[in-house]
Amino acid sequence: MKAIRVQQFGGPEVLQLEEVPTPVPGPDQVLVDVRAIGVNPVETYQRSGSNPNLARPYTPGMDAAGVIAAVGAGVTDLKKG
């Protein structure tokens, strides 16, 4: 799958489109095929290095909307699609 990743701190130029492994949902988890994201102001501060202890690489854009692509064991109230 493709993801925007941050390998080093800096301005918008440090955002890189990368191919990353597709995660597999674990017990009580779902995998979401993300259709839209929002990058909030806190994430721009993180990208610029306001928290030097933030592990890299990381993927910004934790505000997301999409469609459930897979469900893990134990998930009963949600389904694929």
Secondary structure, DSSP 8 states (H G I E B T S, - for coil): -EEEEESS-SSGGGEEEEE-------TT-EEEEEEEEE--HHHHHHHHTSSTTS-SSB----EEEEEEEEE-TT--S----
